[in-house]
């Protein structure tokens, strides 16, 4: 009999028993092809892209570092190739201050005034040249309050400048000019909360002697002599 679909056919075996006919066995249908989930494949792909990006960044960083290193080396070589600028040197105006270097003795006279009694005074001034030769330091001691002063030439203002402070609390400063052998200082002192304007005139007599006079500007606008004296060099 012709076999019907879906049924298993048997044949007679040698022992008289029926056994299924393998030729007539129905071939099982294969499951339809389906796309497997990416799973590990996606992870591998993502990891690969990450590695490529990292390598690309590393390459860019390496190139950037190389360029930066080249620029640094180039600038350094350029700086080394150029001669460093020479430090400024004292000019002739600074050299004029060197006249005062050494130790000097001043014998002065104080005129009667509203701030101190008349009398005589003896003091010692020691002038030293500051580093670089651009200014002079002075220490005054004796029958006057101990005073420290710095005097320099201001190349921008084209004037000499000075600042001083004393052990009596007086501070002051001002500007000066020199004309031949005469130095003229326009000063402003501050003492006991008051400001006093004055003028000091220094006249060079020789390499080892000069005279000095200090005048106070009174309320009427007139200069009144407060002290004057002669200064003599006693040690270089």
The 8 nearest C-alpha neighbors of each residue, nearest first, counted from 0:
[[1, 2, 3, 8, 9, 10, 6, 4],
 [0, 2, 3, 4, 8, 6, 23, 7],
 [3, 1, 0, 4, 8, 6, 7, 23],
 [4, 2, 6, 5, 1, 7, 0, 8],
 [3, 5, 6, 2, 7, 25, 1, 23],
 [4, 6, 3, 7, 25, 2, 24, 8],
 [7, 5, 4, 3, 8, 2, 25, 24],
 [6, 8, 24, 9, 19, 5, 23, 20],
 [9, 7, 20, 19, 23, 6, 10, 2],
 [10, 8, 19, 20, 18, 17, 7, 11],
 [11, 9, 17, 18, 20, 12, 19, 8],
 [12, 10, 17, 16, 15, 18, 13, 9],
 [11, 13, 15, 16, 14, 17, 10, 18],
 [12, 14, 15, 11, 16, 17, 10, 18],
 [13, 15, 12, 16, 11, 17, 18, 10],
 [16, 14, 12, 13, 11, 17, 10, 18],
 [17, 15, 12, 14, 11, 18, 13, 10],
 [16, 18, 11, 10, 9, 12, 15, 19],
 [19, 17, 9, 10, 20, 16, 12, 11],
 [18, 20, 9, 8, 21, 10, 17, 7],
 [19, 21, 9, 23, 22, 8, 10, 18],
 [22, 20, 24, 23, 19, 8, 25, 9],
 [23, 21, 20, 24, 25, 19, 8, 26],
 [22, 24, 21, 20, 25, 8, 7, 19],
 [25, 23, 21, 22, 26, 7, 20, 8],
 [26, 24, 27, 23, 5, 7, 22, 6],
 [25, 27, 24, 28, 23, 29, 22, 21],
 [28, 26, 25, 29, 24, 30, 5, 23],
 [27, 29, 26, 30, 31, 25, 32, 24],
 [30, 28, 31, 27, 32, 26, 33, 25],
 [29, 31, 32, 28, 33, 27, 34, 26],
 [32, 30, 33, 29, 28, 34, 35, 27],
 [31, 33, 30, 34, 29, 35, 28, 36],
 [32, 34, 35, 31, 30, 36, 29, 37],
 [35, 33, 36, 32, 37, 31, 38, 30],
 [34, 36, 33, 37, 38, 32, 40, 39],
 [35, 37, 38, 34, 40, 39, 41, 33],
 [38, 36, 40, 41, 39, 35, 42, 34],
 [37, 39, 40, 36, 41, 42, 35, 43],
 [38, 40, 42, 41, 43, 37, 44, 36],
 [39, 41, 43, 37, 38, 42, 44, 45],
 [42, 40, 44, 43, 37, 39, 38, 45],
 [41, 43, 39, 45, 44, 40, 46, 38],
 [44, 42, 46, 40, 41, 45, 47, 39],
 [43, 45, 41, 47, 42, 46, 40, 48],
 [46, 44, 42, 48, 47, 43, 41, 49],
 [47, 45, 49, 43, 44, 48, 42, 50],
 [46, 48, 44, 50, 49, 45, 43, 51],
 [47, 49, 51, 45, 50, 46, 52, 44],
 [50, 48, 46, 52, 47, 51, 53, 45],
 [49, 51, 53, 47, 48, 52, 54, 46],
 [50, 52, 48, 54, 49, 53, 55, 47],
 [53, 51, 55, 49, 54, 50, 56, 48],
 [52, 54, 50, 56, 55, 51, 57, 49],
 [55, 53, 57, 51, 52, 56, 58, 50],
 [54, 56, 52, 58, 53, 57, 51, 59],
 [57, 55, 59, 53, 58, 54, 60, 52],
 [58, 56, 54, 60, 55, 59, 61, 53],
 [57, 59, 61, 55, 56, 60, 54, 62],
 [60, 58, 56, 62, 61, 57, 63, 55],
 [61, 59, 63, 57, 62, 58, 64, 56],
 [60, 62, 58, 64, 59, 63, 57, 65],
 [61, 63, 59, 65, 60, 64, 58, 66],
 [64, 62, 60, 66, 65, 61, 59, 67],
 [65, 63, 67, 61, 66, 62, 60, 68],
 [64, 66, 62, 68, 63, 67, 69, 61],
 [65, 67, 69, 63, 64, 68, 70, 62],
 [68, 66, 64, 70, 69, 65, 71, 63],
 [67, 69, 65, 71, 70, 66, 64, 72],
 [68, 70, 66, 72, 67, 71, 73, 65],
 [71, 69, 73, 67, 68, 72, 74, 66],
 [72, 70, 68, 74, 73, 69, 75, 67],
 [71, 73, 75, 69, 70, 74, 76, 68],
 [72, 74, 70, 76, 71, 75, 69, 77],
 [75, 73, 77, 71, 76, 72, 78, 70],
 [76, 74, 72, 78, 77, 73, 71, 79],
 [75, 77, 79, 73, 78, 74, 80, 72],
 [78, 76, 74, 80, 75, 79, 73, 81],
 [79, 77, 75, 81, 80, 76, 74, 82],
 [80, 78, 76, 77, 81, 75, 82, 83],
 [79, 81, 77, 78, 76, 82, 75, 83],
 [82, 80, 78, 79, 83, 77, 76, 84],
 [81, 83, 84, 80, 79, 78, 85, 77],
 [84, 82, 81, 85, 79, 78, 86, 80],
 [85, 83, 82, 86, 81, 87, 78, 79],
 [84, 86, 83, 87, 88, 82, 81, 89],
 [87, 85, 84, 88, 83, 131, 89, 82],
 [88, 86, 85, 89, 131, 90, 84, 133],
 [87, 89, 90, 86, 131, 132, 133, 85],
 [90, 88, 93, 133, 132, 87, 91, 94],
 [89, 91, 93, 92, 88, 94, 133, 87],
 [90, 92, 94, 93, 95, 89, 96, 88],
 [93, 91, 90, 94, 95, 152, 96, 89],
 [94, 92, 90, 91, 95, 96, 89, 133],
 [93, 95, 91, 96, 97, 92, 90, 89],
 [96, 94, 97, 93, 92, 98, 91, 99],
 [97, 95, 98, 94, 93, 99, 135, 92],
 [96, 98, 99, 100, 94, 95, 128, 93],
 [97, 99, 96, 100, 95, 206, 94, 101],
 [100, 98, 97, 96, 126, 101, 135, 127],
 [101, 99, 126, 97, 127, 98, 128, 235],
 [102, 100, 235, 126, 234, 125, 99, 103],
 [103, 101, 125, 234, 124, 233, 232, 235],
 [102, 104, 232, 124, 233, 231, 123, 230],
 [105, 103, 123, 231, 230, 122, 232, 124],
 [104, 106, 230, 122, 229, 121, 123, 107],
 [107, 105, 121, 228, 229, 120, 230, 104],
 [106, 108, 228, 120, 227, 119, 105, 121],
 [107, 109, 119, 226, 227, 118, 120, 228],
 [108, 110, 226, 117, 118, 225, 119, 111],
 [111, 109, 117, 225, 226, 112, 108, 118],
 [110, 112, 117, 116, 109, 115, 113, 225],
 [111, 113, 114, 115, 110, 116, 225, 117],
 [114, 112, 115, 111, 116, 225, 110, 117],
 [113, 115, 112, 116, 111, 225, 117, 110],
 [116, 114, 112, 113, 117, 111, 109, 110],
 [117, 115, 111, 118, 112, 114, 110, 109],
 [118, 116, 111, 110, 109, 115, 119, 112],
 [117, 119, 109, 108, 116, 120, 110, 111],
 [118, 120, 108, 107, 109, 121, 117, 106],
 [121, 119, 107, 142, 106, 108, 122, 118],
 [120, 122, 106, 142, 105, 141, 107, 119],
 [123, 121, 141, 105, 140, 142, 104, 120],
 [122, 124, 104, 140, 139, 103, 105, 141],
 [125, 123, 139, 103, 138, 102, 104, 126],
 [124, 126, 102, 138, 137, 101, 103, 139],
 [125, 127, 137, 100, 101, 136, 99, 102],
 [128, 126, 136, 100, 135, 129, 137, 125],
 [127, 129, 135, 132, 134, 136, 130, 100],
 [128, 130, 134, 135, 132, 131, 127, 136],
 [131, 129, 132, 128, 133, 134, 135, 127],
 [130, 132, 133, 129, 89, 88, 134, 128],
 [133, 131, 130, 129, 134, 128, 89, 93],
 [134, 132, 131, 89, 93, 151, 129, 130],
 [135, 133, 151, 129, 150, 132, 128, 136],
 [136, 134, 128, 150, 129, 127, 149, 151],
 [137, 135, 149, 127, 126, 148, 128, 129],
 [136, 138, 126, 148, 125, 147, 149, 139],
 [137, 139, 147, 125, 124, 146, 148, 140],
 [140, 138, 124, 146, 145, 123, 137, 147],
 [141, 139, 145, 123, 122, 143, 138, 124],
 [140, 142, 122, 143, 123, 121, 139, 145],
 [143, 141, 121, 120, 122, 144, 140, 145],
 [142, 144, 141, 145, 140, 122, 120, 121],
 [145, 143, 166, 167, 165, 146, 140, 142],
 [146, 144, 140, 166, 165, 139, 143, 147],
 [145, 147, 165, 139, 164, 138, 144, 166],
 [146, 148, 138, 163, 164, 137, 165, 139],
 [149, 147, 163, 137, 162, 136, 146, 150],
 [148, 150, 136, 162, 161, 135, 137, 163],
 [149, 151, 161, 135, 134, 160, 136, 148],
 [152, 150, 134, 160, 159, 133, 161, 135],
 [151, 153, 159, 160, 158, 154, 93, 92],
 [154, 152, 158, 155, 156, 157, 159, 151],
 [153, 155, 157, 156, 152, 158, 159, 92],
 [156, 154, 153, 157, 158, 152, 159, 160],
 [155, 157, 158, 153, 154, 159, 152, 160],
 [158, 156, 154, 155, 153, 159, 152, 176],
 [159, 157, 156, 153, 152, 175, 176, 174],
 [158, 160, 152, 175, 174, 153, 151, 176],
 [161, 159, 174, 151, 150, 173, 152, 175],
 [160, 162, 150, 172, 149, 173, 174, 151],
 [161, 163, 172, 149, 148, 171, 150, 173],
 [162, 164, 148, 171, 147, 170, 172, 149],
 [165, 163, 170, 147, 146, 169, 171, 148],
 [166, 164, 146, 169, 167, 145, 168, 144],
 [165, 167, 145, 144, 168, 146, 164, 169],
 [168, 166, 165, 169, 144, 145, 164, 190],
 [169, 167, 166, 165, 170, 190, 164, 191],
 [168, 170, 190, 165, 167, 164, 189, 171],
 [171, 169, 164, 189, 163, 188, 165, 168],
 [172, 170, 188, 163, 187, 162, 189, 164],
 [173, 171, 162, 161, 186, 187, 163, 188],
 [172, 174, 186, 185, 161, 160, 187, 184],
 [175, 173, 160, 159, 185, 184, 158, 161],
 [174, 176, 184, 159, 183, 158, 160, 185],
 [175, 177, 183, 182, 158, 159, 184, 178],
 [178, 176, 182, 181, 179, 183, 175, 180],
 [177, 179, 181, 180, 182, 176, 183, 202],
 [178, 180, 181, 177, 182, 203, 202, 176],
 [181, 179, 203, 202, 178, 182, 177, 204],
 [182, 180, 202, 178, 179, 177, 201, 203],
 [181, 183, 177, 201, 176, 200, 202, 178],
 [184, 182, 200, 175, 176, 199, 177, 201],
 [185, 183, 175, 199, 198, 174, 186, 200],
 [186, 184, 198, 173, 174, 197, 175, 183],
 [187, 185, 173, 197, 172, 198, 196, 184],
 [186, 188, 196, 195, 171, 172, 173, 197],
 [189, 187, 171, 195, 194, 170, 196, 190],
 [190, 188, 194, 170, 193, 169, 171, 195],
 [189, 191, 169, 193, 192, 188, 168, 194],
 [192, 190, 193, 189, 168, 169, 194, 167],
 [193, 191, 190, 189, 194, 169, 168, 195],
 [192, 194, 190, 189, 191, 195, 188, 169],
 [195, 193, 189, 188, 190, 187, 196, 192],
 [196, 194, 188, 187, 189, 197, 193, 216],
 [197, 195, 187, 216, 186, 188, 215, 194],
 [196, 198, 215, 186, 216, 214, 187, 185],
 [197, 199, 185, 214, 184, 213, 186, 200],
 [200, 198, 213, 184, 212, 183, 214, 201],
 [199, 201, 183, 212, 211, 182, 184, 202],
 [202, 200, 211, 182, 210, 181, 183, 203],
 [201, 203, 181, 210, 209, 180, 204, 182],
 [204, 202, 209, 180, 205, 181, 208, 201],
 [205, 203, 209, 208, 202, 206, 210, 180],
 [204, 206, 208, 207, 203, 209, 180, 202],
 [205, 207, 208, 204, 98, 203, 209, 232],
 [208, 206, 232, 205, 231, 209, 204, 233],
 [209, 207, 231, 205, 204, 230, 206, 232],
 [210, 208, 203, 204, 230, 202, 229, 205],
 [211, 209, 229, 202, 201, 228, 230, 203],
 [210, 212, 201, 227, 200, 228, 229, 202],
 [213, 211, 227, 200, 199, 226, 214, 228],
 [212, 214, 199, 226, 198, 225, 224, 227],
 [215, 213, 224, 223, 198, 222, 197, 225],
 [214, 216, 197, 223, 222, 217, 224, 196],
 [217, 215, 222, 197, 221, 196, 220, 223],
 [216, 218, 219, 220, 221, 215, 222, 223],
 [219, 217, 220, 216, 221, 222, 215, 195],
 [218, 220, 217, 221, 216, 222, 223, 215],
 [221, 219, 218, 217, 216, 222, 215, 223],
 [220, 222, 216, 217, 219, 223, 218, 215],
 [223, 221, 216, 215, 214, 217, 224, 220],
 [222, 224, 214, 215, 216, 225, 221, 217],
 [225, 223, 214, 226, 213, 215, 222, 110],
 [226, 224, 110, 214, 213, 109, 223, 215],
 [227, 225, 109, 213, 108, 110, 212, 224],
 [228, 226, 212, 107, 211, 108, 213, 109],
 [227, 229, 107, 106, 211, 210, 108, 212],
 [228, 230, 210, 106, 105, 209, 211, 107],
 [231, 229, 105, 209, 104, 208, 210, 103],
 [232, 230, 208, 104, 103, 207, 233, 105],
 [231, 233, 103, 207, 234, 102, 208, 104],
 [232, 234, 103, 102, 231, 104, 235, 101],
 [235, 233, 102, 101, 232, 103, 125, 100],
 [234, 101, 102, 100, 233, 232, 103, 99]]
